[in-house]
Amino acid sequence: MKGLKDLKRGYASCLVSWSKSRFGSKSQIVHDGEPGGSAADYSPEIEKQLILALENCQLDSFMSIVKNTLSNQKSHSVKSHVSTIFAILLSIDAAIRKYELEIHDATEMIWANPCAIQELDSEHLAIEYFEQLAVKVIDAIRLSRCGEGINIVKTVRCFIDKNYAYDISLSMLAEKFHIHLSYLSELFKEQVGKTFKEYLTEVRMVKAEQLLRDSQLRIVDIAELVGIANASYFSTVFKKHFGRSPNDYRTERTL
């Protein structure tokens, strides 16, 4: 190349050829007119799965999706490989922004040196990079949920205490409070020391005990008032909880 103009043209030509080269190849000749391979298949569903895995703090699940996605790149061009890496980074960044996390190290890894991303020219290097990043994000999400979790459980318990007479399920509460079902189940058990079902049953039985003091109320009425439609099932649960049937309990109280 002679002169700055030819140098620029030559540099641009090299970039075009590089972007059309095959990922992972050690030596190859690529002409400017050759196609670079189809684009990576990074669908919105993959992005959703990655973000969900981070939200649920499931590192193994996250890495499995990343490995499968990168593994499919072996038949694609370098340009496609790099594009996929950036797409995965954007998914991680979306999770960071969703939880308003302040992770300086993770932000540095994603945005501080974009050129360094292009150096991840092997599947192994990319996997190591994403695992380091995912660990930082998952740790930050867990920490943010420690304080958040206490407030969530407090709100859920308050709702149960006020609405025990209605048909309440954990899935309904998860949907109502916009939280993942399995996470709410684990969080509730961790904070309360009882499962959701155990806590709901305890609230209903305590209220049933109070209602039994009113001799005008039938057992079937009390069952409905505490959210149990089947009187027979109510009696079974009550006896398991207090060691005697509702009728026996009422009789003892009136003696």
Secondary structure, 3 states (H helix, E strand, C coil): CCHHHHHHHHHHHHHHHHHCCECCCCCCCCCCCCCCCCCCCCCHHHHHHHHHHHHCCCHHHHHHHHHHHHHHHHHCEHHHHHHHHHHHHHHHHHHHHHCCCCCHHHHHHHHHCHHHHCCCCCHHHHHHHHHHHHHHHHHHHHHHHHHHHHHHHHHHHHHHHHHCCCCCCHHHHHHHCCCCHHHHHHHHHHHHCCCHHHHHHHHHHHHHHHHCCCCCCCHHHHHHHCCCCCHHHHHHHHHHHHCCCHHHHHHHHHC
